Amino acid sequence: MGEAQEILNGLREPVRGLRSAAPEAWSGFAAMHGAAMADGVISRRLKELIALAIAVTRECDGCIASHAKAAARHGASREEVAETLSVALLMNGGPATVYGPRAFAAFEEFAAGAGTGVD
């Protein structure tokens, strides 16, 4: 198991606990996520790339792991991820030199496993 999957696994129980403590807020977030990430004029693949870049700029390892996995599942290529992370580097500077490579490694981890599993 790779580092990114370990991050997702480590979040599973704490998220379940908070979700059960505040179900209405989490239900609303899930609905918003579904609406925002649905295929539309912009594909889900592209939306996952955008989310991955934002995750890098927000320095969120859990977000990086989740959106790297989803990008792999929705057919993003290694080259698309690299270019997307180049934009994150442009917009976020130094911190993106730390979180961008983490995102790239997470994507490669999930792409190698065909991005299987739970988002």
Buried (B, 14 or more C-beta within 10 A) or exposed (E): EBEBBEBBEEBEEEEEEEBEEEEEEBEEEEEEEEEEBEEEEEBBBBBBBBBBBBBBBEBBBBBBBBBBBBBBBBEBBEEBBEEBBEBBBEEBEEBBEEBBEBBBBBBBBBBEBEBEEEB
